[in-house]
Amino acid sequence: MTLTDEAVQIAHEDRFGQTGKLFRAPARVNLIGEHTDYTGGLVMPMAIDFQTVAAVSAREDRRLMFYSHNYKEETFIEIKNLDHGRRGHWSDYPAGVAWSLQKQGVSLRGFNMSLAGDVPLGAGLSSSASVEVAAAMAILYLGGATLPLEKLATACRRAENEFVGAKSGIMDQFVVAGAVAHRAMMLDTRSLKFDLLPLPEDVRVVIANSMVKHAVATGEYGNRRDEVEAGQAVLQRERAGIELLRDATLADLEACREKMTPESFARCRHIITENGRVLKARQALLAGEMKQFGELMVEAHASFRDDFAASCEEVDTLVEIALRQPDCIGARITGGGFGGCTVNVVNASGAEAFVAALRREYARVTGIEADCFICEPAAGALALAERGGVA
């Protein structure tokens, strides 16, 4: 077991007097394809080796007990009260998963669950999906049930959308559950079909945390999604054959420009062009054309900053500094926006020097010490379980 596993196990035994069964789920970073997933679009995430660990043991009553090793806090909810909905508490995420799985026909029993994680909160690395998938694996185990990847991810997404109230798409839960080590994933979020794509061995992915935090359950993230959906509704009404924004072309959008707000037009333009960039990025990876891949990342950041209006000064500064470094292939914001992290693709031989220069220059300009992590594509929760990642 890793140190995190040991800490969760000890905390669980100390609190509940039982040995817990352990399940792990990673975080994720999205290489390209931002804010496309809730309109049936294309994304290219990969799992990374931050993780949430869930320890679970059965109870004889109908109570769901949750203990957060990070918050040092315990709370509970009765199974009969799950339909009352969210409480505005960190436990809404695992409780929402229990609610969603029950709606899907999974038999619930009382349990004690301990949770711990090292995924940076509010950084755009999907700490929520990591918690949801780890909790789902634990609850399914207790119920003697299994779900295929598509249904597992859909159940966790439903928990976040309908129970927690965050307007996220399915990308996060899908890749956190279904990622494969050493591969990026291009996911069609409408069909849930996906390709596994190799990253060259001589490149590394560097995540740089701006240290500016955001919360996606409220605020600007939700506003942007509302603007997108308003534009999508116009296109559905005015253009035959458009079921989702995914189906629209720039010509369709231009034809409907006067029927939507300037904000909706710009948000939809970002998503339509971003879907095109994901397809080009897939081809670039398959051809080993990393220069082209990097150029697409830069274009994606500009679109996110200008058309989607969801970047911020600190993140833009991180990208600008990164692109000045000789070993940087591409850089852009990743996650919901309004802070969080950048994702950078760099030459492996210069990754350490890149990180040192990025941190030094960012601190000089902003006064903020950025956390940076050199990553490789990690395995998802299902693969961890299959290969013995369940203790």
Buried (B, 14 or more C-beta within 10 A) or exposed (E): EBEBBEBBBEBBBEBBEBEBBBBBBBBBBBBBBBBBBBBBBBBBBBBBBBBBBBBBBEBEEEBBBBBBBEEEEBBBBEBEBBEEBBEEBBBBBBBBBBBBBBBBEBEBBBBBBBBBBBBBEBBBBBBBBBBBBBBBBBBBBBBEEEBEBBEBBBBBBBBBBBBBBBBBBBBBBBBBBBBBBBBBBBBBBBEBEBBBBEBBEEBBBBBBBBBBBBBBBEEBBBBBBBBBBBBBEBBBEEBEEBEBBBBBEEEBBEBBBEEBEEBBBBBBBBBBBBBBBBBBBBEBBEEEBBEBBBBBBBBBBBBBBEBBBBBBEBBBBBBBBBBEBEBBBBBBBBBBBBBBBBBBBBBBEBBBBBBEBBBEBBEEBBEBEBEBBBBBBBBBBBBBBEEEBBB
